[in-house]
Structure formats: structure tokens, C-alpha cells
Amino acid sequence: MYLLVLLVATVGVALYFWSSYKTTPQRIFMPFLLYVLCNEILAYYMLNHLKLITQPLYNVYTIVAFFVYFYWFWQVLEKPKWIWVFPLLFLSAIVFDDINESFTQSLWSSSVLVLSVMSIFCSLAFFGKLLMSDNVIHYYKMQSFWVVAGVLIFFIGFVPLLLFQGILKGQTQTYQAVLAILNTVYYSFFIIGFYVSSK
Amino acid sequence: MLAQNEGLLLIIFSIVFLVVISMVVLFAVFNERKNKLIQKSTEERNKFENELAKTQIEIREATLQNISWELHDNIGQLMTLAKIKAQAAQDQPQKIEEVAEVIGRALRELRALSKAINPENFSNLDLAESLKEEINRYDRVNFIKTSFSTKGTPFPITKKDKVILFRIMQEFFTNTIKHAKATELKLDLEYKNKTLIIKVEDNGKGFDIDREHQGMGLKNIKKRAEIVGGTIKHQSRKGKGTSLEIKYNEK
């Protein structure tokens, strides 16, 4: 429920400032956030009212999120060639997960891991590039800085969570609490990003 | 159970710690870099301002030298001629007309000089007009035969950059007059897309650029072109004259 409130707030801010970033690569986050919101509502409904498992929804989310991040990083990093290694890795991870893990019964962990690694790697590449440019003087006024900071910090926290998933099995509340902290940072940075885009 | 709880707490603490540390490191690195760039930019601005002040002093000195030349070689000569004619007119009153005509010419030259050295005049003119006035002055005192042309649509140049570009050209003109023993000076300005190309050449004695390229004059020209974001191409060969090309991009 907390995540839903956070998402509604983020989508609200994203809609409010839409005109200030609709011509930038960040415009892709508007439909993406709407999709995430619908996904979370559906997951909440399935889990609490229909008593269904939500893994398929999150597996689809992983695929969508990967391509959204990939496309966005491809644009903001000015179309580097090396980035194409990640879709190849991701497709391999999907094939691996499809063979070893059930799409409907479990989360595709290899795919999520590739998504996380790509996000961390591309975020560091973005920051490296930004640090070398004169734009760093106004870094806090750049929407892309806040988006990347949110993505990087989220995945830096999420990768250990993913790796310790075995230990955390059955500790849903602990898992949810950590995820809530990471989501708070992630969406707060997005909100700051949408806000600074109007300045 | 207790050990498992401790393990979970450790994992949560580690993740939260990792997130906090990442945020602190991220902002510390960016702030450090930002401060360094601001410091560098302040230093560059100070360097520019110092160079600008130095350039303005040099322009003033060069202008004073030009006034001295013009008073001595042009207006002074006219006044001497007027004096000789006035003395002759004592016996031949019909020559008084000639005296008046020479004094009239001297007055016109004096007015032109007065206008040219007025600082307001320099600030009100654009770079092309200022350069044209400068080389016209050399023409007027018969130092050198000059030609001037402009091509393309001019774009605005900041006053500070104009001062520096003007001084670069003035230094070239002075070198041409003082050392090159040239008889012709050609100046072309071309505004091409968002670049101003200034080409100046003389037909003087030239020099071996490879041997004498370390000279202060060229170093100054290069340094000044760099601080306004321009590039230079300097060419000279013994007996074949000297040329300079400056490319300055619109800001």
C-alpha cells in the first residue's frame, strides 16, 4: 500500500511537470510510471482479493523495465556501441530463466540481476561522463542526474537483497521493509528530477 | 531464532548503510568536482580580466603613439606649410587663399584625429568599423597603402572580446609598420556561418617563422586569441610578407 501511495505521488508530480520534460529523453518515464502504477494496482488486487500469485506480473515488469532503462541509457549516453552487450546478456538470462524457473511460479532472478548490473554500469558511465563535462557545475539542476542517482542507489541496495534472497526466504516483512526504503529513495529522486526539470 | 534475527538485522543494516554511503559518496564527488570547476572558471575569468586590462593599456599606448605620429607627420607638416605660405603671403596677399586652404585641411585632419581617439567612438563602433578606422589612419599619414573588405552578415561580438581582437590586429599593424618595411596592408573580414574569419597580410620583408616563432608578439597574439576562444594561423616567409588569420566563433 505504501508503494502505491509513493507511486501515485510520483505519477502526480510527473504529470504536473510533463510540459517541462516532454521533449527530453526523460519523457519515456511518464508512460513507464503509469505502467508501473497499473502493475502495482493489479498486483495488489490479485494478491489481496483474488489470492493469486503475482510473479508473472513482476516477470513482465522486469522485461519492460529492462527495455525502458536500456532505451533511456542508450539515449543519454549518446548511443554507445558497448551498451548492446546488455540486451544480449538479458536475452540469454531470459532463456536461462525460462528453462530453469517457472514464469508463473517464481521471479526470474537472472533477468533481474542483468537488469540491475546494466543499470549500475550505465549509471556509473553516465556519472563518469557528467563529471568530465562542464555541466557538472549545474548537476543538481539536471533531471537526468536525479533519475540516474535514483536508479543507481536503488540497484546498489537491491543487488545485495537479491543475493541474500535465500536467507530472507519467509521473511517477507523484512524484504518488504528494505524494498520500501529503496523505493522511497528511488521515487524521491524521480520527484526531485521532475521538479528540477521545470527550473 | 536469535541468531537468525541478528543475521537479518545485519543484512538490513548493511543494505541501509550501503545506500547511505552511496548517496554521501555520490554527492561528495559531484560537489568536489563542481567546486573545482567553479574555481577553475573563476581563475580563467580573472586571467581574462587581467589580459583585458593589459590590452586596454596597450591600446591606449599605441593610440598615443599614433597621435604623436599623426601630429608630427601629418598635422605638423600641414601647419609648417601654412606658416611658410603665410610668410610668403606677406608680400603676395593673393596667396592668403592658399594659406586658408592648408589651415582648413589641417583642421579637418585634427577633427578626424579627435574623433578617432575619443574612447566613446571606439565603444560605439563594431569591430569591422574600428579596424577600418585604424587602417584608414595609416593611409591618411601615408605610412602604408591599405585595403579593407568585409563579407557576410555580421554577428554581435562582446565588447571585451572586441577589445582583445582589435588589439591583436593593432599589434600586427604596428609590427608591419615598424619592422616589415611593407608598402601594402590588406585586411579582410568574413562572417561565415557562425565564425568570423579575419585575414590580414602585408607585402613586407617577412621572416623565418620556424626560427622566430618564439617571439613575444606572436606569443601574445596566440594567447589572446585563445582567451577569446579563437584560433590563429600565422604565416611568413623571408621576402614574401606576413599573414595572419584568426577564426573567432560566435558566442
Interface residues (C-beta under 8 A of the other chain):
Chain A: F127 L131 D134 V136 I137 Y139 Y140 F145 A149 L152 I153 I156 G157 P160 L161 F164 I167 L168 Q171 T174 A177 V178 I181 L182 V185
Chain B: G7 L8 I11 I12 S14 I15 V16 L18 V19 S22 M23 L26 V29 F30 R33 K34 L37 I38 S41
